[in-house]
């Protein structure tokens, strides 16, 4: 009986990479196994208020006596910590990082590891992939009922990495009424559908005033998706200390509608 063929250096390197990838996925899976529902907040276009929706959604869920985690996956431009006005970073506990909490929400973000929040993070795809994986398996998430994930905008490598790694249960799509934002939201929905993932529904942000109204609802009807609700333009969003849903009864009511509709979609499966 002949002895097994010796692998070439290239084959050994590929095999080692496969093993490393498997171990990495296993660590991520173990770190996330205690999490209940994973909700991605996503948009094809930057500047539509995705982070604002993600943070206020997380805060609203926490006010309803849920254990909530908020993961800022926008590696290039992490803004969750600014919206929540949270400055203390995670605490090291052995090999794990314990995320800080603000307004009842556990938070992890790349912003905690920037020396200066004004600096640009100029990374290629593989570095973003590695950073996201590192955050996932190094963070002690606990057993939250919900994890709200603020995704990077667009339809390229960064959001694709998050979708493939986090195994999200579904997505909340954010758009403004403007036709270009609606077009980009449609592109992001089509990307999700190509990956056989679920869209929980669409939120129209910055509704009313100069931006008009109805674009998000029209998109939901066109794509045969639930319309979760609209967020009108409000001066409360300019508050520098707390999320708008904690400052305004009107904003809180809008987010309650969105949260209730989201829960209905989650329960419907």
N, C-alpha and C positions, 0 to 999 in steps of 0.2 A: 504493500500500500504506500503510495507516494505521500510525502509530507506536504502540508499546506504551503501554498505559494506565499512567499514573503512579500509583504506590502511595500510599495514604493514610498519614499518620503512624502510625496504629494498625497497618496492615499491615507497614510498615517495622520497627516495633518488634517485632512477632511474628516476622518473618523474622530479625531480628538475634538474637532469643532462641533460635530454632531453630539458627542457626549456632553460637551460644555453647554450647548444649547438646551439639551434635555434637562440637565441639572438646574439651569437657570429657570426654565419653565416650571420645574417642580417646586423650586423655592418660592416663585411668585404665586403659584397655586396654593401652596400651604399658607402663605401670608394672607391671602384673600379669602380663605375658606370660611371664615366667620362672618363675612359680610352678607347682609340680606340682599337688597335690590341695588343694582349698579345702574345709575342713570347718567348717560352722557349728555351734556349740553353743548350743542354744536351749531356751527353756521359755516356756510361756504365763504362768507365775506367777513373780514375784520371790521370792527367799529359799529356793529349793530347792537351791542349791549349784551353779548354772550356772558361775559363775566358778571355783569350786574344781575342778570337773570339767575345765573348759577348760585351766586352768593345769597341772594334774597330767597331763592327757592330752598336752599339749605337751612337758612335761618327760620323760615316759615315751618319747615318740617320739624326742626328742633323745638319750636314753640308748641307744637302739637304732641309733645312728650315722646318724640322719637330720638333714638341715639343716631347721630348723623356725622358722617365724615365728608370732608370736601377736599378733593384732590385737584390741585392746579397743574394740569398737564400742558399748559401753554409755556413750553420751555423757553421760547424766544422772548416772549413778553409776558411774564407772570405778574398779574395784577390783583389777584385775590387778596393778598395780604394788605394792599393799599385800601381796597374797598372795606375790608373788615377792621382796618386800623389795628393790626396785630403785629407786634414787633419782636416779641420773644420767640426764639426759635425752638426746635425740638430738643428734647433731653436725651442724652445717650444712656441706654440701659443695656449693658453688655454689648451684643452685636446689633441691637435694635435701636431705632429712634422712636421716641414717644412724642407724637405730635402735640403741639399746644392747642388750647381750646379758646374760642371766643364766641360769645353769644350762644353757647351750647353746642358749637360745631367744632369738631376736631379738624385741623387744617394742616395740609402738607403742600409745600410749594418750593419751586426752584429759587424763589425770591429770598428764602431764608439763607441761602448759601452765596448770595451776591455781596461783595464788599460794598458796592455802590449800586443802588437801584437804577441809576441813570446809565449804567454801562450796558453796551449792546452784547448780547450773547450770540456769537457768530459760530454756529456749529453745523456740521454736515449731518446727513441722515443717520449714519451709524452711531455718532456721538449722542444724538437725541434718543435713539433707541436704547443705548446703554444707560443713559441717565434715567429714563422712565422705568426701566427694569430695576435699576438700583433702588429707586424710591419705593417701588412696589414691594420688593422682598426685604428691604431694610427697615420698613416702617411697621411699628406695632399698632395695627389698626384696631385691634379689639374685635368686638362683635356688633358693629353698628347695624341698625335696621336699614339704613340707606347710605350709599356712597354716591355723592354728586360729583361728577367729573367734568371739569372745565377743559374742553378740548381745544387744541390749536385750530384756527380757521383754515379753510382751504380743503383741497382734495388730494393732497400729495403725501409725502412720506411721513410727516409727523402725525397727522390724525390717523393715517393708516396703521402706524405702529401701535397707537393706543387701542384702536379697535381690535387688532389682532392679539394684543397682549392681555387686555383687561377683561375680555369676554363679557362685554356690557349687555345688560338685559334689554336695553332699548335707549332711544334718543329723544331728546326734546330739541326741536329745530327752532332757532331764533332768527327772525327776519324783521326788517322794518317794512313799512308799506311801499317804499320806493321800488320801482320796477327792477333796478339792477340788483338790489338786495334780494328780491324775490327770485330772480333768475339764478343767483348764486345759491340760494337756499334750495332751489329745485335740483341743482347739480349735486349738492351734498346729500339730498334725499336719494337721488339715483345711485350715488356711491354706496350708501348704506344698503340699498336694495340689492346691488350687485354682490354684496358680501352676505346676503341672506340674513340680515339683522333687522330688528324691529324699530319702527319709528312710533313712539308713543303719541306724538302730536306736534303741532306747530304753535309757537307763541309769536304774536305780533308786538314788537317793542317800538317805542317812540311813536305811538299811534296818536293821530290828531295834529292840529297846527299845520306847519309848513310841510310836514312829511305826508299829510293826507291820512287816509285810513282805509282798511279793507283788504290790503294786499295779502296779508297773512291768511285771512279767512278764505279769500279767493284761491290761494295756493292750496290750502287744505282741501277745498272742494275739488279742485282740478286733480290733485294727486290721491283723492279718496282717503284722506287721513283725518284724524280728529283735530279740531281746532281747540286748543287748550285755553285760550283767552288772550286778551289784549292788555297792554300796559300803556296808559296814556302818559304823555309828556308831563313831568311834574318837577317843580323847583326842589322838592324834597330829595331828589337824586343828587343834588349839589352839596348836601350835608357832608361835612368832612369827618364826622365822628362815628356815625352809625349807619348801617344800611337803611335805605328809604322805607322798607317795610316795618321798621321799628320806630319810624318818625312820623308816619302819616297813616291815619285810619283808612284813607282812600287807597293808598298803595297796598297796605296790608290786606284789604278786601280783595283787590285784584289778584294778589299772589295766593290768597286762600282759594279763589276760584280755580286758578291754574293748578294748585296743589291737589285740590279735590278731584279735578278732572284727570290729572296724572295718576292719582291713586286708583281711579276707576279703570283706567286703561291697564294698569299693572295687574289689578285683580281680575280683569277680563282675560288676561293672558295673551 
